[in-house]
Amino acid sequence: MALVVKIYSLSTCSHCSRTKKLLTDCAVQYEFTDLDLLVEKERDAMLEEMKQFNPACTFPTILIGDRVIVGYREQEIRTALGL
């Protein structure tokens, strides 16, 4: 069974972009939400969802299976993916 990988990100965040590039380069399928591109209610709802995993609401917040990684931490991401 494949790991579910989800990223809460900002379209202008360099760490978010590096995280997406790393996952793409490693051929890992992932879903992401750029919160800054959402409108009011949708953004607020997504922030509330993100707070469950990262109360500080910092970016990127990465979910890999049941692990939460905050920030671009390449080795931690690779380990969580089993790479």
Residue frames as qw, qx, qy, qz and C-alpha x, y, z in Angstrom:
[[0.000, 0.888, 0.459, 0.000, 0.00, 0.00, 0.00],
 [0.421, 0.476, -0.014, 0.772, 1.41, 3.36, -1.03],
 [0.275, -0.413, -0.432, 0.754, 1.97, 6.08, 1.54],
 [0.116, 0.885, 0.402, 0.204, -0.33, 9.06, 1.36],
 [0.464, -0.154, -0.056, 0.871, 1.74, 12.23, 1.05],
 [0.035, 0.881, 0.420, 0.213, 0.13, 15.64, 1.53],
 [0.440, -0.020, -0.132, 0.888, 1.70, 19.09, 1.73],
 [0.047, -0.928, -0.347, 0.129, 0.24, 22.27, 3.14],
 [0.579, -0.025, 0.181, 0.795, 2.21, 24.96, 1.35],
 [0.136, 0.832, 0.107, -0.528, 2.41, 28.50, 0.04],
 [0.742, 0.616, 0.192, 0.184, 2.92, 29.23, -3.65],
 [0.228, 0.903, -0.244, 0.269, 5.67, 31.76, -2.82],
 [0.661, -0.647, 0.378, -0.049, 7.56, 29.64, -0.26],
 [0.396, 0.631, -0.660, -0.095, 11.00, 28.46, -1.40],
 [0.257, -0.268, 0.894, -0.251, 11.04, 25.60, 1.15],
 [0.718, 0.312, 0.461, -0.419, 7.66, 24.45, -0.14],
 [0.646, 0.659, -0.277, -0.269, 8.95, 24.50, -3.72],
 [0.126, 0.544, -0.828, 0.058, 12.05, 22.51, -2.72],
 [0.511, -0.045, 0.782, -0.354, 9.85, 19.94, -0.98],
 [0.764, 0.486, 0.213, -0.368, 7.65, 19.51, -4.07],
 [0.482, 0.690, -0.519, -0.148, 10.73, 19.24, -6.30],
 [0.164, -0.405, 0.882, -0.174, 12.28, 16.59, -4.04],
 [0.646, 0.164, 0.659, -0.347, 9.12, 14.49, -4.11],
 [0.707, 0.637, -0.038, -0.306, 8.78, 14.88, -7.87],
 [0.278, 0.674, -0.683, -0.050, 12.45, 13.98, -8.42],
 [0.240, -0.234, 0.914, -0.229, 11.94, 10.87, -6.24],
 [0.383, -0.107, -0.741, -0.542, 8.83, 9.93, -8.31],
 [0.036, -0.298, -0.814, 0.498, 6.61, 10.19, -5.22],
 [0.153, -0.580, -0.549, -0.582, 2.96, 11.01, -5.84],
 [0.196, -0.316, -0.544, 0.752, 1.64, 13.69, -3.52],
 [0.000, 0.804, 0.490, 0.336, -1.15, 16.15, -3.13],
 [0.346, -0.140, -0.259, 0.891, -0.63, 19.72, -2.06],
 [0.014, -0.877, -0.471, -0.098, -2.62, 22.78, -1.21],
 [0.340, 0.213, -0.085, 0.912, -1.17, 26.26, -1.67],
 [0.162, -0.649, -0.644, 0.372, -3.09, 28.02, 1.08],
 [0.082, -0.477, 0.010, 0.875, -2.27, 31.51, -0.19],
 [0.122, -0.003, -0.638, -0.761, -4.17, 30.77, -3.41],
 [0.156, -0.499, -0.853, 0.000, -7.38, 29.86, -1.60],
 [0.183, -0.551, -0.134, -0.803, -10.17, 32.32, -0.83],
 [0.324, -0.498, 0.376, -0.711, -11.41, 33.26, 2.63],
 [0.830, -0.254, 0.241, -0.434, -13.62, 30.41, 3.90],
 [0.943, 0.245, -0.217, 0.061, -11.72, 27.74, 2.00],
 [0.398, 0.552, -0.510, 0.526, -8.38, 29.07, 3.30],
 [0.421, -0.499, 0.437, -0.619, -9.69, 29.32, 6.87],
 [0.953, -0.098, 0.073, -0.276, -10.97, 25.74, 6.73],
 [0.836, 0.357, -0.329, 0.257, -7.64, 24.48, 5.38],
 [0.096, 0.597, -0.517, 0.606, -5.73, 26.37, 8.12],
 [0.697, -0.384, 0.333, -0.506, -7.92, 24.72, 10.76],
 [0.988, 0.116, -0.094, -0.038, -7.19, 21.32, 9.20],
 [0.592, 0.531, -0.422, 0.435, -3.47, 22.08, 9.14],
 [0.269, -0.642, 0.428, -0.576, -3.48, 23.16, 12.82],
 [0.945, -0.240, 0.062, -0.214, -4.34, 19.56, 13.76],
 [0.920, 0.168, -0.086, 0.343, -0.88, 18.57, 12.54],
 [0.514, 0.129, -0.133, 0.838, 1.10, 21.78, 13.11],
 [0.190, -0.823, -0.481, 0.234, -0.45, 24.25, 15.57],
 [0.302, -0.549, 0.126, 0.769, 2.20, 26.86, 14.64],
 [0.582, 0.741, 0.317, -0.103, 0.90, 26.87, 11.03],
 [0.123, -0.717, 0.496, 0.474, 4.36, 27.06, 9.47],
 [0.830, 0.522, 0.033, -0.195, 5.20, 25.94, 5.95],
 [0.634, -0.054, -0.573, -0.517, 5.62, 23.48, 4.51],
 [0.603, -0.224, 0.636, -0.426, 3.71, 21.07, 6.72],
 [0.487, 0.300, -0.743, -0.347, 4.20, 17.63, 5.23],
 [0.789, -0.164, 0.447, -0.389, 2.18, 14.51, 6.04],
 [0.450, 0.371, -0.785, -0.210, 3.77, 11.22, 5.06],
 [0.530, -0.242, -0.812, 0.039, 1.57, 8.40, 6.25],
 [0.508, -0.770, -0.387, 0.012, 1.13, 9.13, 9.96],
 [0.583, -0.267, -0.088, 0.762, 4.31, 11.26, 10.21],
 [0.116, 0.974, 0.191, 0.027, 4.29, 15.03, 10.29],
 [0.635, -0.072, 0.071, 0.766, 7.38, 16.91, 9.10],
 [0.048, 0.961, 0.212, -0.170, 7.49, 20.68, 9.40],
 [0.053, -0.841, 0.395, 0.365, 9.87, 22.53, 7.12],
 [0.772, 0.528, -0.349, -0.065, 12.15, 21.29, 4.39],
 [0.504, -0.563, 0.651, -0.069, 14.07, 18.47, 6.07],
 [0.613, 0.443, -0.552, -0.352, 15.36, 16.40, 3.18],
 [0.220, 0.246, -0.932, 0.150, 16.80, 13.48, 5.15],
 [0.359, 0.114, 0.702, -0.605, 13.73, 13.24, 7.38],
 [0.682, 0.399, -0.031, -0.613, 11.48, 13.25, 4.30],
 [0.518, 0.408, -0.727, -0.192, 13.59, 10.57, 2.59],
 [0.013, -0.137, 0.921, -0.364, 13.53, 8.43, 5.75],
 [0.518, 0.228, 0.489, -0.663, 9.76, 8.74, 6.10],
 [0.708, 0.462, -0.217, -0.489, 9.39, 7.68, 2.46],
 [0.902, -0.139, 0.402, 0.078, 11.74, 4.75, 2.91],
 [0.656, 0.733, -0.116, 0.133, 14.27, 6.14, 0.40]]
